[in-house]
């Protein structure tokens, strides 16, 4: 049996009810386990879940989204001060699942529209009227100061009396038009004509939004194929054919619809220092390239409600208040002959080049890094150059140790590991607010990672997509920074006795060191090569070298690639979990420098220490408004 689940409601419920930490940027490994347990219980009952995430909105819902964004800012501010609040972590949409077996079950009641209508003795076609009159994201009569006393028609009391009364009142009508006309008569008898006209417009739009196009999703749910373009709702026809199936399966970010349809984007807010600029500003240059690829070749809209051509209106916090700003879209010159509808035809080497140049990272610096960690390492290099204040070495060391911890987490099925236990002993879920300097720095890193993942998806995965559940654990990283700063811990002492993890840490540090040294003269702006023709033969050769190593390692450029976890890809022997072609553990991995001391442009801090020592389907659909 197929079951469609409202993903946003589900993830809010699971994360907040699980008591996972919210003050340190998220504990994604714990979130992954909770999601897996829930979904696997459904699978054990032969239920095939389809988790539907919001697939873009429209101008009617923009005000609601802005209100929610302000609420997130308020909650993040409370959490930063050690007060109570609720904020989902930045990468919650990126947590993935694997097919594993279990024996857990969920006791639940099954509701259907047919039984609901039979119970209240109303016709099914009247449900959109019930939803619109009750209120949803698009229309709320109460916000228009229109109050209708549906409780008078109810035989029950309490908080549900008005719903029960409205349903009882609707039972006497045969068609939506008849019911809507009667609602308007009730409004007309109590309010002026201006209010009635406003209510009529809102209710009509609200009811029409529930009319699902016939056959729109049937092909996807029955056969797993994209809907026919001619059956898409008119606004969604801005999506090129090649994007449809990827978009339905969650392989493309839903925010691209907001950019294409309205040229707006409402940014999320995480726990950070509210006295400083928004963490989203750090990754804005990455989004500018994302916008440029989406809007390339798009005709300028004649609507006065949209930003001018070549710009996207971003809603983000300034201090503790939501504000908007116009952000220029930047199209990479290397892809100027590949507008969005032909972007899938661009050579892999060009798409890889654009991605790496956007982050200001050379492909040669990533060759020693396992493919599944190249993207987060590239993000880290970008973060070191663009974050403000500039991250110090303690923050970098803790972040790289966190990546090593993620690799070990993904290998737990192979047996106990002493380093994993040592790292886990440093996890602290303390009450009160976080160290705001650390929280702000890592919030910037997560914003850079989120926007890089979006750009990588739009470019059809020129870099292998990592498993985000293993990339960041806030309660661990914050404590590691504190321990490193006090001198009670060093990367050297922590990694002692784990040669494979030591080599992995060394390779990551080497990549960051090489890239940071090469990019010490790079400014904080978008690389100039994105604005003018790129004739650098060396850059192309480096990308080809990276591709060749990926081929040797069994990597794939195809967005349909199977995600086999962060560690252990063939061709990269010497790292945790990796095997050679014949199953052997291989020779030791590449050696790197012993630390970042003296690295050009890397600001030192007191006590800084370098390292010294030897199937659930997730789909994006324009969801229809829910009541209440």
C-alpha positions, 0 to 999 in steps of 0.5 A: 500500500502506498502512503503519502506523508506531509514531510514538513509536518513529519520531520518537525514532529520527529525532530522536536519530539525526539528531544534532539539538540537544537542549540548546536546546529543539529545532530543529524546522525540521531535524526537519521536513526529516528527517521529510519525507525519510523519509515522501517516500521511502515515498510514492515507493515508493507506500507510504501511511504512517499514523503512529500516536501513543499515544492515551491509556493506562490505569491498568495503564500509568500506572506505566510512564509515570511511570518514563519521565517520571522518566527524561526528567527525569534526561536533561533534567537531564544535558543542562542540565549539558552532559552526555550525554542524550536528550530529545525537544523539547516540540513534536515531535508538532506538526511537520507535512508537506507534499506534495512530490516527491523521488526517494529510496528506503528499503531495508528488509525486510518482515515479516508475522505469517504468515511469522513464525509459519511460520518458528517453526512456531507458531499466530498466535493464540499471539502475544499469549501470547508478547508477554505472557510476554516482557513489555510495558508492562502486565506484566513477570514479571521485575519480579515476581521470576518468572524462567523460563529459556526459554534452556533451550529454545533451540538458539541462544545470545546475547541472543535465546536466551530469545525463541527458546526461548519461541517454540520452547516455544510451538510445541507448543500449539494454543490460548492457554488451553493455553499460558497454563495451561502457563506457570502450571504452570511458575510454580506449581512454582517459586513460591508461590500468591500469586506465581502468582495475581499472575502469572495476573492480569497475564498474563490482562490482558496477553493480553486487551489484544491482542484488537483489536475487529472492525471498529474501524478498518476504516472509517477505513483504507478510507474515511477516516471515523470508526469507528462509535461502537458499535464503539469499545472501551468506554473510548473511548466517552467521546469525543463523536461530533464528536471521533472523526474529528478525534481519529483524524487527529491534530486533537485532542491525545491527552492528552485521553483521559488526562484523560477516562478517568483524570483524570491527565496525565503532563507532559513535561520539557525542558532547563531550570533544575532548581533552579527550578519546573517550566516546566509550572507557567507554563501550568497556568492554560491547562490548567485551562481545557482540563480544565474543557471536557473534564470539564464535565457529566462525572459524578464517578467512583466509582473510588477510583483517580481524583481527585475530581470537578473535579480532574486529577492532574498528574505533574510534576517538583519539583526532579529528582523526579517528584511529583503534584499536584491541579489544579482544572478551570475551566469558562469561564462563556461555555461553561457551556451547551456541555458537551463533547458539544455544544462543536462547536455553540458559536458561533465568536465565543464559542470565540474569546473563551474562548481569548483571555480564557484567555491574557489577550489582547484581540482588538484587539491581534492585528488587525495580525498575520498570522492564522497568527502570532496564536496564537504572539503571543498565547502570547508575551503570556501568557508575558510576564505569567506566566513566572517570572522575568519575561522581559526585553526581550532574550528577547522581541526574540530570540523575535520575530526567531525568528518572522521567521526561521521565516517566511523559512524557509517561503519558501525556495522563492521564492529566496535572501534576504539576511536569511535568510542573516544570521540563519542565520549566527548559528546555533550548535550549541555543545557543553556546556550552555546558558545555563540562564536562557535555556533556562528562559525559552524552555522556559516559552514552549514549554509555553505554546505546547503547551497553547495549541495543545491548547486551540485544537484543543479549541475547534475552531481559533478561531485559525488553527493555525500551523506549529510547525516554523517557530516555534522554533529553539533554536540560533538564539535562544540565540545571538541572546540572547547577541549582543544582550546583548553589543551586537554586534547589534541588531534594527535592524542585523539587519533592515536592507535587508529592508523586508517582514521589518522591517514584520512584526517591527514588527507583532509587536512592536506587538501585544505592546506593545499587549497588554502595556500593556493587561494590565499590571494583569492578575494571574497567575491565570485571568482572572476573566471565566472564572468569572463571566458575561461581559457585556462588549459591547466584547469581543464586538465586538472578536472580531467585528472579528477574525473579519471581518478573517479573512474578508477574509484568506481565513482559516477557522474550520473545523478542516479548513482547509488549513495554507498556511504562516505567511506570506502570507495575502491581505488582509495586504499588506506582509508577506513572501510576502503578495499582494493580491487581484490578485496585487499586493504591496500597500501597506506593513503597519501601523506600530508603536512603536519598542520596548518601553522604558517599556512598563508592567510590562515589566522592563528589563535592562542592555543591553536594546534595543527595535527602532528603525528605519524528505499523511501521516496522523497518527492517535491510537489506543489502541495495544496493548502492544508486546513487550519 
